[in-house]
Structure formats: structure tokens, C-alpha cells
Amino acid sequence: MKKNKFMMKKNIAGFDLSQTKCAKLKRILDSRLDKVLAEPSDSSNHIYWDAGYFNLDNSTVFQNATLQQKKDILKVASRELLEEAYFIEKAGMGYMAKMVLLSETTEERMLYSLFAADETTHLAKIMPFLERIPLDTDDLFLQLLGDVVESEDKSVILFVLQVVLEGWGLSHYRSLAKGCGDRDLSIVFRSFLDDESRHHATGVTLFQQQHLDLSSRRAILEILASFLEMIRVGPQRVLSAVEMVLGDLSRSQKIKLFEELDAESHSSSRLSILRSLIGQEGSVFVTELEEKGLFSAYQNNWV
């Protein structure tokens, strides 16, 4: 997939949609969401995942940081995880709304209308935990997600977004819930799991009814290759959080940090999950991606 072709303005993902300034509209929305919204017990700390979750407790550069620097690194890392979830659910609203229009049966349209409400509820549940509402994102994964949502090929978006990424989301949200140190936020992520499972199962069912032409196959392979490359290079967000607080690291420091984070095992386990998800409905894709080595984590070559 070509880089920099992602357009942030007026897209279905809606990453740059602003917050409403209409107080009346906000009150109506809040009244409708009243039953799902809950104020965090304590959002002043903003460290929702500890050093152990990111494997930073094994990192020399982290251990040598001051107490305040450690707190700041964990705040940045936690914020990035939470903002990623925010944008994923925001894109989910647009995607499900699009699928309402692409539905081919009454039941399919009904399902996607309900799924759009699920994504709206998820987004509403995440927002109280954010220190600030992010206005935009330049994250490569989210840009890729935005690109896929824009596709007009139903087969492509069903396979990539619902078969693979919704299945991936189940594992990811389960991990976030289990590792989260904030009870309320952990409950929020756990509450997503049944919905994500239904979204994934629906995608699998509908994809099985699709006819894949050569163009669709090529598009799916291109998107999956881009996504797998992002996973292969290890926990770049953790590196970003460290450098944001401590300043740029040298290449040797980065390599050592990734070794201490056990980046190879981290990436390998995630790639294994993705290989399984892709293989369930697309064994031909697994074969081609495997031939390119895309299910193998980088070894001492992350930076």
C-alpha cells in the first residue's frame, strides 16, 4: 500500500471530526448514553498500565530514569494505548454506518445498525478516561485502518476489518483489560468483548458468501503485508514513549531496549495470532505472506 495517500478530511473513519459546540445536542446525546457512561474512579493519575505490561521493568534505560521520568513514560505509553482504542472505535462507527448502506438483506442492515450502536457505546465508554480528546492522529496503523475503511470493495473490508482486525481486537482488548491497573477501565474493555466477538463472527459469515476476484485478492494481500510489517518491527510505541520523555536514543541504545523488551517474542506471539486469523478464511493469503517472511519477527533489526 502506498504511503501518504491517506486523507484525513471528510473520511468515513472520521478521525478529525471535531467535538460539538452545541450544548443542547450534547445534552441529548448524554441523556441517550446515560446508562453506559460512568465517571472513572480516579483519572488524575493516567497511568493505566504499569511497567510490567510494557516489559519496561526489564529495561536498563527505564530503570536508570528518575521516578518522575518513569511516571511520565508510563503516562505517555498509557495515553497512546487509550487514544488508539478511541480512534479505532471512532472509525468503527463510520465503518458500521457504511456497511448499513452496503447491506444486501434486511437482516444484514439490521445487524450493522446495531453494530454501529455498539461502536458508539464503546467510544462513549472510553472518552471519560482520556486526559484530553485527541483531534487527529498520524499513527501509521490508524492511517492504514482509515485507508481500508474508505475502500469500496466489500470483500476487502469484510476480510481485513471484520475477519482479521475484529478478531485481533478481541485478543488486544482482552490483554488491555487483564493488564489494566484501573478497575473501571478494565471493566470497560471487558465489556467490549462480546460485541467484538459478534462483529467478528458476522464478518466471517458474510465473507464466506463473497466472490473474490483477482483485484480483491491483491488488495487484501497488500493491506495485510503492510499491517504485518508494522507488527514485525516490535513495540515501536514503547520506544516512542521512552524517547518522548528521555530524548532520542542512539541506535545501540534502541537495539538494547528492544532486546530487553523481548521484542522478538512480543512480535512473534502477535504474528502467530494474526496468522491463525488470516488462515481461518484465507489460507491462500497465509501461503503468500509466509513466502515473503511476513509472519517472522525481525531479529536485532528493529531500528
C-alpha positions in Angstrom: 0.0 0.0 0.0 1.3 3.4 -1.0 2.2 5.7 1.9 0.9 9.2 2.4 -2.3 8.6 0.3 -4.5 8.6 3.4 -6.8 11.6 3.5 -7.8 12.9 7.0 -10.5 15.3 5.8 -14.2 14.2 5.3 -13.4 10.5 5.5 -15.6 7.7 6.8 -13.2 6.9 9.7 -13.8 10.5 10.9 -10.6 10.8 12.8 -10.6 14.6 12.5 -14.3 15.1 13.4 -14.4 17.9 16.0 -16.5 17.8 19.2 -19.8 19.6 19.0 -20.2 23.1 20.4 -23.9 22.8 20.6 -24.8 22.3 24.3 -28.3 21.1 23.6 -27.1 18.4 21.2 -24.6 17.3 23.8 -27.3 17.1 26.4 -29.5 14.9 24.2 -26.5 12.6 23.4 -25.6 12.4 27.1 -29.2 11.5 28.1 -29.2 8.7 25.5 -25.8 7.4 26.7 -26.6 7.9 30.4 -26.9 4.2 31.1 -23.5 3.3 29.7 -21.4 6.3 30.9 -19.5 6.1 34.2 -17.1 8.5 35.6 -13.6 7.0 36.3 -13.0 6.5 40.0 -9.7 8.3 39.7 -8.5 9.7 36.3 -5.9 12.0 37.8 -3.1 9.6 37.5 -3.5 8.4 33.9 -1.1 5.5 34.4 -3.4 2.7 33.4 -0.8 0.1 32.5 2.3 -0.4 34.6 5.9 -1.1 33.6 5.4 -4.8 33.7 2.7 -4.6 31.0 5.2 -2.9 28.6 8.1 -5.1 29.8 9.8 -1.9 30.8 10.7 -3.3 34.2 13.4 -5.3 32.3 14.8 -2.2 30.6 18.0 -0.6 31.7 17.2 2.8 30.3 13.9 2.8 32.1 15.4 1.6 35.4 18.1 4.3 35.2 15.4 7.0 34.8 14.3 9.2 37.7 11.0 8.4 39.4 9.3 11.3 37.6 10.6 10.2 34.3 9.4 6.7 34.8 5.9 8.0 35.6 6.0 10.3 32.6 7.0 7.4 30.3 4.1 5.2 31.6 1.7 8.1 31.2 2.7 8.6 27.6 2.6 4.8 26.9 -0.8 4.5 28.6 -2.2 7.5 26.8 -1.2 6.2 23.4 -2.9 2.8 24.0 -6.1 4.6 25.1 -6.0 7.0 22.2 -5.5 4.2 19.8 -8.6 2.5 21.2 -10.5 5.8 20.9 -9.7 6.2 17.2 -10.4 2.5 16.5 -13.9 2.8 17.9 -14.4 6.2 16.2 -13.5 4.5 12.9 -15.8 1.7 13.8 -18.8 4.0 13.9 -18.1 5.2 10.4 -17.4 1.7 9.1 -20.6 0.2 10.5 -22.6 3.1 9.1 -21.1 2.4 5.7 -21.9 -1.3 6.0 -25.6 -0.4 6.7 -25.6 1.1 3.2 -23.8 -1.8 1.7 -26.1 -4.4 3.2 -27.8 -6.8 0.8 -30.5 -8.1 3.1 -32.8 -6.6 5.7 -31.2 -8.7 8.4 -27.7 -7.6 7.4 -28.8 -4.0 7.6 -30.4 -4.5 11.0 -27.2 -6.1 12.3 -25.0 -3.3 11.1 -27.3 -0.7 12.6 -26.9 -2.5 15.9 -23.2 -2.8 15.5 -22.9 1.0 14.9 -24.6 1.5 18.2 -22.1 -0.9 19.8 -19.2 1.2 18.5 -20.8 4.4 19.7 -21.2 2.9 23.1 -17.6 1.8 23.2 -16.4 5.2 22.2 -18.5 6.8 24.9 -17.1 4.5 27.5 -13.5 5.3 26.6 -13.8 9.1 26.4 -14.1 9.8 30.2 -10.7 8.1 30.7 -8.9 10.3 28.2 -6.9 13.2 29.7 -7.9 15.1 26.5 -9.9 14.3 23.4 -7.3 13.8 20.6 -8.1 15.9 17.5 -6.1 14.0 14.9 -3.6 11.1 14.5 -0.6 10.4 12.4 -0.2 6.9 13.7 0.7 4.5 10.8 -1.7 1.7 11.9 -4.6 4.1 12.2 -3.8 5.6 8.8 -3.9 2.1 7.3 -7.2 1.5 9.1 -8.6 4.7 7.7 -7.5 3.7 4.2 -9.2 0.3 4.4 -12.5 1.9 5.7 -12.5 4.1 2.5 -12.4 1.0 0.2 -15.5 0.4 -1.9 -14.7 -3.3 -2.2 -16.9 -5.1 0.3 -14.9 -8.3 0.2 -11.7 -6.4 1.1 -13.2 -4.5 4.0 -15.1 -7.6 5.3 -11.9 -9.7 5.4 -9.5 -7.1 6.6 -11.6 -5.3 9.1 -14.0 -7.9 10.5 -12.3 -11.2 9.9 -8.8 -10.1 10.8 -8.9 -6.9 12.7 -12.0 -7.5 14.8 -10.6 -10.9 15.6 -7.3 -9.2 16.5 -9.3 -6.7 18.6 -10.7 -9.5 20.7 -7.2 -10.6 21.7 -6.0 -7.0 22.1 -8.9 -5.8 24.3 -8.6 -8.9 26.4 -4.9 -8.1 27.0 -5.7 -4.5 27.8 -8.4 -5.5 30.3 -6.2 -8.1 32.0 -3.2 -5.8 32.3 -5.0 -2.6 33.2 -4.4 -1.3 36.7 -7.6 0.7 36.8 -10.6 -1.4 37.8 -13.1 0.8 36.0 -11.2 0.9 32.7 -10.6 -2.8 32.9 -14.3 -3.4 33.2 -14.9 -1.1 30.2 -12.5 -3.2 28.0 -14.0 -6.4 29.2 -17.5 -5.1 28.2 -16.3 -4.8 24.6 -15.5 -8.5 24.2 -19.0 -9.9 23.5 -19.7 -7.2 20.9 -16.3 -7.7 19.2 -17.0 -11.4 19.0 -20.3 -10.8 17.3 -18.8 -8.3 14.8 -16.0 -10.8 14.0 -18.4 -13.8 13.6 -20.7 -11.7 11.3 -17.7 -10.7 9.2 -16.7 -14.4 8.8 -20.2 -15.4 7.8 -20.6 -12.6 5.3 -17.1 -13.0 3.8 -17.8 -16.7 3.1 -20.6 -15.5 0.8 -18.3 -13.2 -1.2 -16.7 -14.0 -4.5 -13.1 -12.8 -4.5 -11.7 -11.6 -7.8 -8.1 -11.1 -8.6 -8.2 -7.4 -7.8 -9.7 -8.0 -4.3 -7.1 -10.7 -3.6 -4.3 -8.3 -4.5 -5.8 -5.5 -2.3 -6.1 -7.8 0.7 -2.6 -9.1 0.3 -1.2 -5.6 0.0 -3.1 -4.4 3.1 -2.1 -7.4 5.2 1.5 -7.1 4.2 1.6 -3.5 5.4 -0.1 -4.4 8.7 2.2 -7.4 9.3 5.3 -5.2 8.7 4.1 -2.9 11.5 3.9 -5.9 13.9 7.2 -7.3 12.8 9.2 -4.3 13.9 8.2 -4.7 17.5 6.8 -2.3 20.2 7.6 1.0 18.5 5.1 2.8 20.7 7.1 1.9 23.8 10.2 3.2 22.2 8.4 6.4 21.2 7.2 6.9 24.8 10.7 6.5 26.2 12.2 8.9 23.7 9.5 11.4 24.2 10.5 11.7 27.9 14.2 10.9 27.8 15.1 12.3 24.4 16.4 10.5 21.3 18.3 7.2 21.9 21.3 6.1 19.9 20.9 3.1 17.6 22.7 0.9 20.0 20.5 2.0 22.9 17.4 1.3 20.8 18.6 -2.2 20.0 19.4 -2.9 23.6 16.0 -1.5 24.7 14.2 -3.8 22.2 16.3 -6.8 23.4 15.3 -6.1 27.0 11.7 -5.6 26.0 11.9 -9.1 24.4 10.6 -7.5 21.2 11.1 -10.7 19.1 8.9 -12.8 21.4 6.4 -9.9 21.6 6.1 -9.6 17.9 6.2 -13.4 17.3 3.2 -14.0 19.6 1.2 -11.3 17.8 2.1 -12.6 14.4 1.1 -16.1 15.4 -2.4 -14.8 16.3 -2.7 -12.9 13.0 -1.6 -16.0 11.1 -4.3 -18.0 12.7 -7.0 -15.4 12.0 -5.9 -14.9 8.4 -5.7 -18.7 7.8 -9.2 -19.4 9.0 -10.7 -17.9 5.9 -7.8 -17.2 3.7 -5.2 -20.0 3.6 -4.1 -18.8 0.2 -3.1 -15.4 1.8 -1.2 -17.2 4.5 0.9 -19.1 1.9 1.8 -15.9 0.0 2.5 -13.9 3.1 4.6 -16.7 4.6 6.7 -16.9 1.4 7.6 -13.2 2.0 8.6 -13.9 5.6 5.9 -11.6 7.0 5.0 -13.9 9.8 8.5 -13.8 11.2 9.6 -11.1 13.7 12.7 -9.0 13.0 15.8 -10.2 14.8 18.1 -7.4 16.0 16.9 -5.3 13.1 14.1 -3.2 14.6 15.8 0.2 14.1 
